[in-house]
Each structure stands twice: as C-alpha cells, then as structure tokens.
Amino acid sequence: MQQAQYQLIIVGGGPAGLTAGMYAARGRLKALLVEKGATGGQVLVTDWVDNYPGFVEGISGFDLMDKMTAHADRFGLEKKFATIASLDLLGDIKTVTLEGGEALTAKTVILCTGAKPRKLDIPGEHEFAARGVSYCATCDGPFYRNQEIAVVGGGNTAIQDALHLTKFASKVTVIHRRGELRATKILQEKAFCNQKIDFLWNTQVREIRGGTGGVDSLLLRHHNGDESILAVSGIFILIGIVPNTDMLPVDHLHTDASGFVVTDQEMATSIPGVFVAGDLRSKRSRQIINAAGEGAVAELAVEHYLGNQAPDQPLNCSE
Ligand SMILES: Cc1cc2nc3c(=O)[nH]c(=O)nc-3n(C[C@H](O)[C@H](O)[C@H](O)COP(=O)(O)OP(=O)(O)OC[C@H]3O[C@@H](n4cnc5c(N)ncnc54)[C@H](O)[C@@H]3O)c2cc1C
C-alpha cells in the first residue's frame, strides 16, 4: 500500500493554520504547513489587535502573527512557501500538488485558507485599486488625513471601520443599499452620534471615477432611480468576505449558501480525513481567537483520526 509522506498537511498559514501547525509539531506529528504568501494571513493587514486574550494593552497584527509563527517554529513545524496547483483529497492518501509539479502526500489535511473581502464588481473598482479603492480601513486609513471619503456597507465591519476612519478623514459618507444598518446597536449609536459621519440610505455605487491622481468621485444611484455624483478621494468597500476556495474540491465538500465549508464540532468536513479551521468554515463570527481555537480542535481531531499512531519524530528533551 502507498505510504504518505506526511501524517498531516495544513494549507494556509493564518491564525488557524499556525495554531494547528503548532499543536501538530508539539504533538510530534509529521506535519507540513503550506502557505502561498507570508505566514500571518489577514491579521498581517490588521493595524492593532485589541481583543486577543493575554495582550492586555493590545498588540499590532504583525507582532501577534510573528509570535504565532515563532511559537510553531519553536516546536519545529516544517513549512513550505508555495502556491498549490491542485488538491486530490478524496482517497485515503491525500495529494497536494504545488505549482512547479512537486506532489506531496498526507493521510490528513487541514484546510485553513481563510477568506477575502467581497468586491462590488463595478467600473473603476479594479482600475483604482490601491489608488483610492481600499478593502482595509486599518491599513489605508492614515492615507486619507483631512480628506472626504466613503464607506460602502452597513454591517459591523463597515460601521466599525467608518468610526475608525474618522480619526483621519474630514468626512466619512456611509453608503448603504438598505434603509437601515445591520451593525450592532452600540456601533450604530456611536456612528449616528459622530459628527464626521454622514449616511446615504438606499443608495448604490454604480461607478468609481478618477484620473491619474486616483479616485475623485463616485456615481451613485438612489432608490428612486436618480443618479448623483459624490466627490471623494477614497472609497472603502466593506461588504463582507468570501471564502478562499480556489483549488478546493468544493463539489465534494458540504458548503453553505455563501460557499463557506460546513464542518462538525471536530472541524471534520464531508470528506474523511479532511478538516477545515478558521474563516473558511461556515460560522457566524470570524475572529482571530476562534480561528486559532478551531486550528487546535482540528489538529486534535486529526490525532484522533490517525488513531493515536506512534510519533514519527524522535523525542526532543530540550523542550
Ligand atoms: C481588516 C481586518 C481587521 C481584522 N481585525 C480583527 C481583530 O481586531 N480581531 C480579531 O479577532 N479578528 C480580526 N479580523 C479577523 C481575523 O483576521 C480573521 O478572523 C483571521 O485572520 C482568520 O484566520 P484564518 O487563519 O482562518 O485565515 P486568514 O487569516 O485569512 O489566513 C489564511 C491564510 O491562507 C493562505 N492561503 C489562502 N489560500 C491558499 C492556498 N491556496 N495555498 C496556500 N495558502 C493559502 C493565505 O495566504 C493566508 O495566509 C480582522 C480581519 C480583517 C480583514
């Protein structure tokens, strides 16, 4: 029978993947983490994390992920920085093929590929990306000091980030396609009381316009069909996130209506030996703490799945 090179391959090196990797390396599994960019995931673009337990004064996203990476490295987690060309996850032996052709095999896989911001898909969005179009208030807010900007969206992220952006911008116009916000009441109250925030209800952005200097205005359509122009130098599109499912066998995985992968409480998917942790999972809240927690749960479920096999790596008495 074919032998797998690894007991576990983890795909994605954000909080979920790094925590699964740390548990696996500490648990002496022969494990590999494959990351297509730098380890850290979405947290790398998070300016300041104020809600990760243990960091009483908060910590920068970069420093938090540096520590998570170092923690996994301390136990000797093997990592590969590569883009995945294909995944064959259906058999007992899973095959992860990298761009360039290298094929890696494992008995189990934890998918931790996370999610990315949803786009409006309107004219000008792609053209002015990073020249006035942003999906990350914490990353790009400081570029808009004393300027007038817009936020698109009505959920928690949009309103929280609109409030954050008032630290920099002279005016923030929240453009929402509905007549009321979905954000929590406490955020709504803060936003309604903020003198720098204006609201445009039942309004959609039809086009992002500008020139060589970047964005200068938005073409808006209101619920009665009227159109108007809003002069802004930046637009933050904060309308939710979509799962990173490229290369995943989505036809064989049970997913929800938005494409996030459904798992059981042990993070097991509908494919035996394939687990999912973090933002890629179907769930209500997407935070660093639950991504990390699910990474731990998934790795422990992998150990159970593997039947508590004898460790492949020698004992390291220095730890
Ligand atoms: C702007 C912003 C601010 C946030 N602020 C906070 C906060 O203050 N507190 C909080 O708790 N949460 C915050 N979050 C949410 C938090 O960042 C996420 O919940 C968390 O990062 C999810 O972790 P993850 O490991 O599931 O996925 P991600 O962080 O998305 O990591 C996924 C990783 O997988 C890699 N990857 C994707 N596809 C592949 C592939 N095919 N092959 C190899 N690698 C792949 C990616 O490169 C990435 O490194 C914020 C998110 C954003 C966008």
The ligand as a Gaussian input file, in Angstrom:
#p B3LYP/6-31G(d) Opt

LIG

0 1
 C       -9.003000      44.407000       8.243000
 C       -9.276000      43.286000       9.216000
 C       -9.212000      43.509000      10.575000
 C       -9.457000      42.481000      11.484000
 N       -9.357000      42.733000      12.822000
 C       -9.535000      41.739000      13.711000
 C       -9.380000      41.981000      15.113000
 O       -9.077000      43.098000      15.546000
 N       -9.587000      40.945000      15.954000
 C       -9.933000      39.708000      15.515000
 O      -10.082000      38.817000      16.340000
 N      -10.079000      39.451000      14.197000
 C       -9.895000      40.434000      13.289000
 N      -10.035000      40.182000      11.949000
 C      -10.436000      38.823000      11.527000
 C       -9.239000      37.881000      11.526000
 O       -8.169000      38.493000      10.831000
 C       -9.621000      36.568000      10.858000
 O      -10.745000      36.023000      11.502000
 C       -8.480000      35.566000      10.932000
 O       -7.317000      36.089000      10.311000
 C       -8.850000      34.260000      10.245000
 O       -7.762000      33.415000      10.300000
 P       -7.587000      32.198000       9.273000
 O       -6.325000      31.524000       9.654000
 O       -8.817000      31.425000       9.217000
 O       -7.470000      32.856000       7.827000
 P       -6.547000      34.004000       7.204000
 O       -6.065000      34.941000       8.244000
 O       -7.351000      34.532000       6.077000
 O       -5.312000      33.194000       6.641000
 C       -5.422000      32.341000       5.543000
 C       -4.033000      32.039000       5.003000
 O       -4.142000      31.046000       3.980000
 C       -3.321000      31.402000       2.901000
 N       -3.864000      30.770000       1.709000
 C       -5.052000      31.027000       1.106000
 N       -5.210000      30.222000       0.039000
 C       -4.099000      29.435000      -0.020000
 C       -3.666000      28.419000      -0.902000
 N       -4.409000      28.037000      -1.940000
 N       -2.479000      27.835000      -0.659000
 C       -1.721000      28.225000       0.388000
 N       -2.080000      29.188000       1.259000
 C       -3.258000      29.784000       1.053000
 C       -3.380000      32.921000       2.862000
 O       -2.258000      33.451000       2.176000
 C       -3.385000      33.263000       4.342000
 O       -2.080000      33.409000       4.858000
 C       -9.778000      41.188000      11.025000
 C       -9.825000      40.956000       9.636000
 C       -9.567000      41.989000       8.739000
 C       -9.600000      41.724000       7.251000

